[in-house]
Amino acid sequence: MKRMHIHVGVEHLEQSIHFYSALFGAPPTKTKPDYAKWMLDDPCINFAISTRTEQKGVNHLGIQVEQERELEELRTRLKEADMSLFDEGETVCCYARSDKSWVEDPAGIVWEAYKTMDEARYFGAAEAAAEAAPATRDNGSAMGHCC
């Protein structure tokens, strides 16, 4: 199964949680001090908000898959269409460990295709790397996004 993903940058997390909980008729399935996520079946969407984005509003869009073969199908389809695909591979993003690829549409909107493998303690790869090796710094994906 594939699930649409939308990540929105917000200024006031609590106000936004209140708004989206009313809109979706459900509380977030994950809440952190800087992040909230709703995994909805109707509509089938992974909707995330965070205060970590540089700009407020839609940060990026994506397609989340459950099976590795679905991710490979997406990657293959984009490559065969001669899209400039950045295969990030396994990374930590939005308190999850995922395998990701990124592409930009003709309007400049960044899309990710990804499969989540596990929960993570940190929002992004830079924090996880900093704990593992304090001298190592990583600024996230090459396209500059972390859902």
N, C-alpha and C positions, 0 to 999 in steps of 0.2 A: 504494500500500500504506500502511496505517496501522499505527503501532506504539504500544503502550501505553508511557507514561512514568511512572516513579515516582522521586521525589527524596526521599532520606532524609538528615536531619541526623545527623551522628555526632560523637562526641567524639574518638575515636582513629582517625585515618585508616588507619594501617598495619594495625592489628588488624582493622578493618572490611574492608579490601581482602583480607586473608587469609581472613576468613570468607566473603565473597561470592564470591571466586574458587573456594573449595572448593564452595560451594553451586551455583554455575553451571557448574563444571567448566571454567573459562576465566579467564585474566587479564583485567584491564580493557583496553578498547581505547584509553582515554585516561586518563593520570594526570598530575596537577599536585600541587604541594605541599599544596593544600587541597581537592582534588577528584579523583574517579575516576568513570569511566563504562564500562558494559558495553553494547554494542550486540549483543543476542542475537537469533538467528533462531528458537531453540527454547528457551523461549517467545519469541515476537516482542515484545521489550521493550527500551526504552532505560531502563536502571536506573542512576541516578546517586547518589553520596554526596558530602557535603562537610562541612567544618567551619565553613562560613560561615553556617549557619542559626542563628536565635536559639534555637529549641527543637530538642531531639534527637527523632528519630523521623520519621514521615512528614511531610514539609514540604508537598508538594503532589503532585497527580497530573496526568496530561495525555495528550493524543493527539498524536503527531508524525506529520505527513503528508509525502509525497514530492512531491506535485503541488500547485501553486497552486489548481487547481480543487477539490481535496479540502479545502483550508483554507477556501475560500469556501463550500463545501457545509456544513461544520461551523458556520461563522459564521452562515450563513443559517438553518440548522435551529435554532440557539439563539435567534436574534432572533425567528423566527416562533413560538417557544414562549414568547415574552415574557420571556426571561431578561435580566437586567441584565448585558450584555456590555461589557467594557472592551477596546477594540481598541488595544493598545499600539503596533502597527505594528512597524517594524524597530527592533531593539535588539540590544545585546550582552549575553549571559547565558551563564554556564557555558562560557566560552571558545569561544563560537560566536555568529555573527551570524544572527539569526532574525527572522521576522515572527510576532507573537504576539497572541493574544486571551486574555482571562481571564474566568472566571465562577466563582461560588461556589454549591455545591450547598446544599440545604435544611439539611444538618447543619453547614454552615460550612466544608466542605472546598473548598479552592481547586483549580480545574482550569485547565489551559492547553491551548489548541489552537494548534499552531505548525508552521512549516516552517523548517528550518535551511537557510541559504543558503551559509555558509562558516565556516571556522575563525576564531577571534579570539584575539588576544594576551592579552586580559584576561578575568577572571571576569565582570565586570559593566560596565554602561554608565557607572557613576560613574567607574571607573578609566580607561576609554577617554576620557571627556569631560575628566577631570583632565589627561591628557597632552595632549589637543588644545588645551585652554584652561584652564590651572591655576586660574583664578578661577571657573570654572564647576563647580558641584556638582550631581549628580543622584543621588537616593536609590533609583533603580531604578523598577520599575513602580508604578502607582498602587495596586495590590493588595498591594504590599510583598513580592513574591516574585521571585526569579530562580532558575530551575532550575539 
